[in-house]
Amino acid sequence: MNIWIAIGVTVLGCYAVKLAGLLVPAGALERPLVRRLAALLPVALLAALTAQQTFADGQTLVLDARAVGLAAAAVALMLRAPFLVVVGAAVVVTAGVRALGG
């Protein structure tokens, strides 16, 4: 029964956050600081998610093939490769390191 309480609280919390976003006055969203933060927030969240998925395994810090794949993606980005090439480089390098036993 506790799981259903947690699900219900989560549903209500998500609804409240969405409702709060709709209730923000339009004038507040047009401020330059808010616009800059809104533009940078998705990048920061994606970077945090990438770091957590690459370097964490439960409660421990790990450096494995995922880190090498991320480094390959970073190099491809610095070389201004298209997005699909960046993703492909990360996948190929990660798979190669794992195949070699890393």
C-alpha positions in Angstrom: 0.0 0.0 0.0 2.9 2.4 0.7 3.9 2.3 -3.0 0.5 3.6 -4.0 0.8 6.5 -1.5 4.2 7.4 -3.0 2.8 7.2 -6.5 -0.2 9.4 -5.5 2.1 12.0 -3.8 4.3 12.0 -6.9 1.3 12.6 -9.2 0.0 15.4 -7.1 3.5 17.0 -6.9 4.0 16.8 -10.7 0.6 18.4 -11.2 1.3 21.1 -8.7 4.6 22.0 -10.4 2.9 22.1 -13.8 0.1 24.3 -12.4 2.6 26.6 -10.8 4.4 27.0 -14.1 1.1 28.0 -15.8 0.4 30.6 -13.0 3.6 32.5 -13.5 2.8 36.0 -15.0 4.0 36.5 -18.6 5.9 39.6 -17.5 8.1 37.6 -15.2 9.1 35.3 -18.1 10.2 38.2 -20.3 12.9 39.4 -18.0 16.4 39.1 -19.5 17.8 37.1 -16.5 14.9 34.6 -16.7 15.3 34.2 -20.4 19.1 33.5 -20.0 18.5 31.0 -17.3 15.7 29.3 -19.3 18.1 29.0 -22.2 20.9 27.5 -20.1 18.9 25.2 -17.8 18.4 22.3 -20.4 22.1 22.3 -21.1 23.0 22.1 -17.4 20.5 19.3 -16.8 21.7 17.3 -19.8 25.3 17.7 -18.7 24.4 16.6 -15.1 22.5 13.6 -16.4 25.3 12.6 -18.8 27.9 12.8 -16.0 25.7 10.8 -13.6 25.1 8.1 -16.2 28.7 8.0 -17.2 30.6 8.1 -14.0 28.2 6.5 -11.4 27.2 3.0 -10.8 24.7 3.0 -7.9 26.6 4.5 -5.0 30.2 4.3 -6.4 32.3 6.3 -8.8 33.5 4.3 -11.8 35.7 4.9 -14.8 35.0 2.4 -17.5 34.3 2.2 -21.2 31.5 4.8 -20.9 34.1 7.4 -19.9 36.2 6.6 -22.9 33.1 6.9 -25.1 32.3 10.3 -23.6 35.8 11.4 -24.3 35.5 10.3 -27.9 32.2 12.3 -28.2 33.9 15.3 -26.7 36.7 15.1 -29.3 34.2 14.8 -32.1 32.3 17.8 -30.7 35.6 19.8 -30.7 36.1 18.8 -34.3 32.6 20.2 -35.0 31.3 16.8 -36.2 27.5 16.5 -36.9 25.4 15.2 -34.0 25.0 11.7 -35.4 28.7 11.4 -35.9 29.3 12.4 -32.3 26.8 9.8 -31.1 28.2 7.2 -33.4 31.8 7.9 -32.3 30.8 7.4 -28.7 29.0 4.2 -29.4 31.8 2.7 -31.5 34.5 3.6 -29.1 32.6 2.4 -26.0 31.8 -0.9 -27.8 35.4 -1.3 -28.9 36.7 -0.7 -25.4 34.2 -3.2 -23.9 35.1 -5.7 -26.6 38.8 -5.4 -25.7 37.9 -6.1 -22.1 37.9 -2.6 -20.6 
